[in-house]
Amino acid sequence: MILNARIVQCFDDNFRSYTVYIANRDAYSDFLLHVNLCLESNEDSKRSNRQNLCQPLTALALLLCIHSTMVKAKKSLGQHFLKNSHTAQSIVDAVNPLAKSIIEIGPGPGILTDLLLTRDAALTFVEKDDMFAEKLANSTADMDNVKVVHADFLKLDLSDLTSDPDTSLVGNFPYNISSQIVFRMVEYKHLFSELIGMFQLEMAKRVVASPGSKDYGVISVLTQTAYTGQIIIHVEPGQFHPPPRVNSAVIKLVRREDYTLPCSEKWLRKVVKSAFGQRRKMLRNTLKGYIPHELLIEDKLFTKRPEQLSLDLFYELARIAEDHYNSNDEI
């Protein structure tokens, strides 16, 4: 692993699999030394079947767990480390192979990072965790195409990270800030051509939901003004360390060729948030003050609920609201 951490797959006597994170190079060297000693001390194990070879690994794996040499997740940062290499490979494979600028949010132990480092691209890794940021910076110090930014992604001016208008945004995102990451990407849509990221399943559904769906909401509308999206991988809790209490999914968002809004972005946000603020009520009730009273009463559109509206209808409402504001100082 690029961070001098290691993922070791071990088995118990019943061939149940354990994934062990070993936190640093010294611990990994000790791990290999002990395994070799175990194998050398048992001549039969050199000629035995898989079961005998697995038993020393299991004993040591349990010992490592007891002595806390595993990488520990911080609840305060919402960390759940992906440990399934197949899922990691699928995430990286979904990144545009022609991308010349890639940003990973929260590299952590580096399961995605190692794969991204094989790409011929400018790579930027944004890590808030002190330990991971330091280790990644040290281990990539001699790589000219790599930049490690020790910071909170949500507090950065993203134009300082890249000037490439086709940058890919990648990550196993902390669930407690995943929606904010999406909103920041939309804010800087002129820089990000795609996103491939891990989300809580329910959030993933909301991001890509279509009109008429119970999942369709504020984040659906505001994201889809600039991006089309789909869920590409479903991920079970057991693929993480520690396992979250919810199912997860990887979504891919691709920027629309024409992402210029036909209305004011400011007014679109106002209308969308007001409409979904009480999503079970009709627009006639939720958009009072934004839309002329006579229009609210006469137009049947305002008997609908927000989840029934297409993007184009929200654009139209934003234009009406802005015009009404400009002609009425009381709003």
C-alpha positions in Angstrom: 0.0 0.0 0.0 1.2 3.5 -0.8 0.7 4.6 2.8 2.9 1.8 4.2 -0.3 0.1 5.4 -1.1 -3.4 4.3 -4.3 -5.4 3.8 -3.8 -9.0 4.7 -6.4 -11.7 3.9 -6.5 -14.5 6.5 -8.7 -17.5 7.2 -9.8 -19.3 10.3 -10.0 -23.1 10.6 -13.4 -23.1 8.9 -12.1 -21.0 6.0 -14.0 -17.9 7.0 -12.2 -14.9 5.7 -10.7 -12.0 7.7 -9.3 -8.8 6.3 -6.6 -7.3 8.5 -5.2 -3.8 8.1 -1.6 -3.5 9.3 -0.8 0.1 10.1 2.8 0.5 9.1 5.8 -1.0 7.4 7.5 -2.2 10.6 4.3 -4.0 11.7 4.1 -5.6 8.2 7.7 -6.7 8.4 7.0 -8.3 11.8 3.9 -9.9 10.4 5.9 -11.6 7.5 8.7 -12.6 9.9 6.3 -14.3 12.3 4.5 -16.1 9.5 7.8 -17.4 8.1 8.9 -18.6 11.5 5.5 -20.4 11.9 5.9 -22.0 8.6 9.5 -23.0 9.1 8.8 -24.5 12.5 6.4 -26.9 10.9 8.0 -28.9 8.2 4.7 -30.5 7.4 3.2 -27.1 6.6 5.5 -26.7 3.6 4.0 -29.7 1.9 0.5 -29.5 3.5 -2.8 -28.3 2.1 -4.3 -24.8 2.3 -5.7 -25.4 5.8 -2.4 -25.8 7.5 -1.0 -22.8 5.8 -3.9 -20.7 6.9 -3.8 -21.6 10.6 -0.6 -19.6 11.5 -1.9 -16.6 9.6 -5.2 -16.8 11.6 -3.4 -16.9 15.0 -1.2 -13.9 14.1 -4.1 -12.0 12.6 -6.0 -12.3 15.9 -2.9 -11.3 17.8 -2.6 -8.2 15.6 -6.2 -7.3 16.3 -5.8 -7.6 20.0 -2.7 -5.4 20.0 -4.4 -2.7 17.9 -2.1 -2.7 15.0 -5.0 -2.3 12.6 -5.8 1.0 11.1 -8.5 2.6 13.2 -11.4 4.6 11.8 -12.3 7.9 13.4 -16.0 8.3 14.1 -15.6 12.1 14.1 -14.5 12.0 10.5 -17.2 9.4 9.4 -14.5 7.0 8.3 -15.5 3.5 7.0 -12.6 2.1 5.0 -13.3 0.2 1.9 -11.5 -3.2 2.1 -12.9 -5.0 -1.0 -10.3 -4.8 -3.7 -12.7 -5.8 -6.5 -15.0 -2.9 -5.6 -12.1 -0.6 -5.4 -11.0 -1.7 -8.9 -14.5 -1.2 -10.2 -14.6 2.4 -8.9 -11.3 3.3 -10.5 -12.2 1.5 -13.7 -15.3 3.8 -13.9 -13.1 6.9 -14.0 -12.7 8.3 -17.6 -9.5 6.6 -18.9 -8.7 9.9 -20.7 -8.9 12.0 -17.6 -5.8 14.1 -17.1 -6.7 15.5 -13.7 -8.2 13.4 -10.9 -9.0 14.4 -7.3 -9.6 11.9 -4.6 -11.4 13.0 -1.4 -10.3 11.1 1.7 -7.7 8.6 0.5 -7.5 7.0 4.0 -5.4 3.8 3.9 -5.1 4.1 0.2 -7.1 1.3 -1.4 -8.3 3.6 -4.2 -5.1 5.7 -4.1 -2.8 2.8 -5.1 -4.9 2.1 -8.2 -5.2 5.8 -9.1 -1.4 6.1 -8.9 -1.1 3.9 -12.0 -3.0 6.6 -14.0 -1.1 8.9 -16.4 -2.8 12.0 -14.8 -2.3 14.9 -12.4 -3.4 13.4 -9.1 -4.6 15.5 -6.1 -5.4 13.8 -2.8 -7.4 15.8 -0.3 -7.1 14.3 3.2 -8.3 15.8 6.5 -7.0 13.1 8.7 -3.5 14.1 10.1 -2.0 10.6 10.0 -3.1 9.7 6.6 -2.2 13.0 5.1 1.3 12.8 6.5 1.9 9.3 5.4 0.6 9.9 1.9 2.7 13.1 1.5 5.9 11.2 2.6 5.3 8.2 0.4 4.6 10.3 -2.7 7.1 13.0 -2.2 9.2 12.0 -5.3 6.2 11.8 -7.6 5.9 14.9 -9.8 2.3 14.3 -10.8 1.0 14.0 -7.2 -0.2 16.7 -4.9 -1.3 16.0 -1.3 -3.6 18.6 0.3 -4.0 18.3 4.0 -7.3 20.1 4.5 -11.1 19.8 4.7 -12.4 19.5 1.2 -15.5 21.5 2.1 -13.5 24.6 3.1 -11.3 24.7 0.1 -11.5 27.0 -2.9 -11.7 24.2 -5.4 -10.2 26.4 -8.2 -7.0 26.2 -6.2 -6.9 22.4 -6.7 -7.3 22.3 -10.5 -7.7 24.4 -13.5 -8.6 21.5 -15.8 -12.2 21.8 -16.9 -12.5 18.0 -17.2 -11.3 17.0 -13.7 -12.7 13.7 -12.3 -13.7 13.6 -8.6 -13.4 10.3 -6.9 -13.7 8.9 -3.4 -15.2 6.7 -0.7 -16.9 9.7 0.8 -17.7 10.1 4.5 -21.5 9.7 4.6 -21.9 12.7 7.0 -20.7 15.1 4.3 -21.5 13.3 1.1 -24.4 15.6 0.1 -22.2 18.7 0.7 -19.5 17.2 -1.5 -22.1 16.9 -4.3 -23.3 20.5 -3.8 -19.7 21.7 -3.9 -19.1 19.9 -7.2 -22.2 21.5 -8.7 -21.0 24.9 -7.5 -17.7 24.2 -9.4 -19.3 22.4 -12.3 -17.1 24.2 -14.8 -14.2 22.2 -13.3 -15.6 18.7 -12.8 -16.7 16.6 -15.7 -17.6 13.6 -13.6 -17.9 12.1 -10.1 -17.5 8.5 -9.1 -18.1 8.1 -5.4 -19.3 5.9 -2.6 -22.5 7.1 -0.8 -25.0 5.7 1.7 -27.5 3.9 -0.5 -30.4 6.1 0.4 -28.4 9.2 -0.4 -27.3 7.7 -3.7 -30.9 7.1 -4.7 -31.8 10.7 -3.9 -29.0 12.1 -6.0 -30.0 10.2 -9.2 -33.8 10.1 -8.6 -36.2 10.9 -11.4 -39.4 13.1 -11.1 -42.3 11.1 -9.6 -40.0 9.1 -7.3 -40.3 9.4 -3.5 -36.5 9.9 -3.5 -36.7 13.0 -5.8 -35.8 16.1 -3.9 -33.6 19.1 -3.6 -30.3 17.3 -4.2 -31.8 15.5 -7.2 -32.9 18.7 -8.9 -29.9 20.8 -8.2 -27.5 18.0 -9.2 -29.3 17.1 -12.4 -29.3 20.6 -13.7 -25.6 20.0 -14.6 -25.1 16.2 -14.4 -26.7 12.9 -15.4 -26.2 10.0 -13.0 -26.8 6.4 -12.2 -25.9 3.9 -9.5 -23.2 1.6 -10.9 -22.4 -0.6 -7.8 -24.3 -1.8 -4.8 -22.0 -2.3 -1.8 -22.8 -4.3 1.4 -21.7 -3.3 4.9 -19.2 -6.1 5.1 -17.0 -4.6 2.5 -15.9 -1.9 4.9 -13.9 -1.6 8.1 -15.7 -1.0 10.3 -18.9 -2.0 8.6 -21.5 0.8 8.5 -25.1 0.1 9.7 -26.4 0.9 6.2 -26.0 -0.3 2.7 -24.0 1.7 0.3 -23.7 2.4 -3.4 -21.3 3.9 -5.9 -22.8 6.5 -8.3 -21.3 8.0 -11.4 -22.3 11.5 -12.4 -21.4 12.8 -15.8 -21.6 16.5 -16.7 -24.1 17.5 -19.3 -22.6 18.9 -22.6 -24.7 22.0 -22.1 -24.9 22.8 -18.4 -25.8 26.4 -18.7 -28.9 27.2 -16.7 -31.9 28.8 -18.5 -32.7 30.7 -15.3 -31.0 32.3 -12.3 -29.2 29.8 -10.2 -30.0 31.8 -7.1 -33.7 31.8 -7.8 -33.7 28.1 -8.8 -32.3 27.2 -5.4 -34.8 29.4 -3.6 -37.8 27.8 -5.4 -36.6 24.2 -5.2 -35.8 24.5 -1.4 -39.1 26.2 -0.7 -41.1 23.7 -2.7 -39.5 20.6 -1.1 -39.5 22.2 2.4 -43.0 20.8 2.8 -43.0 18.2 0.1 -46.4 16.8 0.8 -48.1 20.2 0.3 -49.1 21.6 -3.1 -47.0 24.2 -4.7 -49.9 26.7 -4.2 -49.0 26.6 -0.5 -45.2 26.2 -0.5 -44.5 28.9 -3.1 -46.6 31.8 -1.6 -44.6 35.0 -1.8 -42.5 33.7 -4.8 -45.3 33.4 -7.3 -48.0 36.0 -8.1 -51.2 35.2 -6.2 -53.5 35.1 -9.2 -51.2 32.6 -10.9 -51.2 30.4 -7.8 -55.0 30.3 -7.9 -55.6 30.0 -11.6 -52.8 27.7 -12.9 -53.4 24.0 -12.3 -49.6 23.5 -12.2 -49.7 24.8 -8.6 -52.0 22.0 -7.5 -49.0 19.6 -8.0 -46.5 18.5 -5.4 -42.8 19.2 -6.0 -41.8 15.6 -6.8 -44.1 15.7 -9.8 -42.1 18.5 -11.5 -39.5 18.1 -14.2 -36.3 20.2 -14.4 -37.9 22.4 -17.1 -40.9 23.2 -14.9 -38.6 24.2 -12.0 -36.6 26.4 -14.4 -39.9 28.1 -15.4 -40.9 28.6 -11.8 -37.5 30.2 -11.0 -38.0 32.7 -13.9 -41.5 33.6 -12.7 -40.3 34.0 -9.1 -37.4 36.3 -10.2 -39.7 38.4 -12.4 -42.2 38.7 -9.5 -39.5 39.8 -7.2 -38.3 42.4 -9.6 -41.8 43.9 -9.8 -42.6 43.6 -6.1 -40.4 45.1 -3.4 -42.3 43.3 -0.6 -40.8 39.8 -1.3 
